[in-house]
Amino acid sequence: MAQRKQRRIKGEGSVYQRSDGLWVAKYEGKVLYAHNSYDAADNLQKLKNVAKAAIPDAKQITVDRVLRSFFAMKSSSIKPASQDRMESTIKCQIIPRIGSLNVSDLTGDMFFDLVLNKMKDEGLSYSSIKKAYDTFNAGMRYAVAQKIIARNPIEGYDSPTQNAYSTSVDDEDDGALFFIPQDKIETFVAASKSKYSNGNVRFKNGPAYILCLYTGLRMGELLALRWNNVDLEQHTIRVCHTIIFVKDRNPKSKTFGKKILSVASTTKTNQTRTLKLNTKAFDAISELKQVADSKHSIFVVSNNDGELVRPKAFAQSFRSICDIADISLPQGTNVHALRHTFASMLFAKGVQVKIVSALLGHSSVQITMNTYIHLIQQQEAQAMDVIDI
């Protein structure tokens, strides 16, 4: 049997003889076989020519074309929600601004001036600006790997910082920073349990709002909570999911191309946390258990069919409860007010910010401090007053 020989041909790629005597030409993962070294060398050149033909002239390629190609490649390896965010960033933020430019003509300064700085001028959030940078950077690295361009135009440019690009104090969570006044909390609880004159409850998921109030769950976490993540004996819940709206990308589906409600396998900050239920939260979830059992639902909060409750419907009932409780909600306030109220109750009891942050599932203590700075300052002032006693 012939001994395997290998030699490098000038340039990329290789030609070598296998142990069975067959010659191999290999270039960028592509392989052609031959019976002698001369044909193998010809095959290598053929592979190079094919690869070269597949790479169009960079001067004829637009940013639009590169990013769409990048998204097509990347989308299969990321979560549905991430697909939607990336697609939205490309279509709504980058392509309208620089999509028609030839990718080879683009510079880092142009990207920052025409995209990031314009986004800031329009009042878009730092989070949106950072996503635009990250998406474009990844797309340009892809272009370099595909040999469309020789160098990433923003290589060496620092990622946009929050200090430089924040247009407002960014809250990790959505919703206006409003919390129910202390003297209205019991009124809100009573309204959640209110009944019609015929004795029927007004809000079938009324206890869910009480559960939210005394756990600080995000609405998405609450609506995604399943009974297999609830331990009634230990009085604990395991928060490890959230609900999301994602584009249906199954071409055989009736809802193809539309946004559908789904359960994500992680929370908003990709953190799982276990919460101990206080008495009021436990009573609320016990009531929800009775309702769920009657519908054979796997969800702690469910609709009449035992399926996921749509956020819009849940938010509408929240506003109705507040109306009954005579709680005036500022413009833009939503169910998130219950989460803020939970945080305010903890701070009022002197709970340390680090513990509050852990209970809320914030990605960092700094997020908690930035969000509730006025409550923390109030707590510090009260602490200083103690010295005067």
Helices and strands as residue ranges (DSSP letters): E 5-7, E 14-17, E 23-27, E 30-34, H 37-54, G 58-60, H 63-74, G 75-77, H 80-88, I 89-94, H 95-98, G 103-105, H 108-111, I 112-116, H 117-121, H 126-145, H 162-165, G 182-184, H 185-192, H 206-213, H 219-224, G 227-229, E 230-231, E 236-239, E 242-247, E 259-264, E 273-276, H 279-295, H 311-324, H 336-348, H 353-360, H 365-371, H 373-388
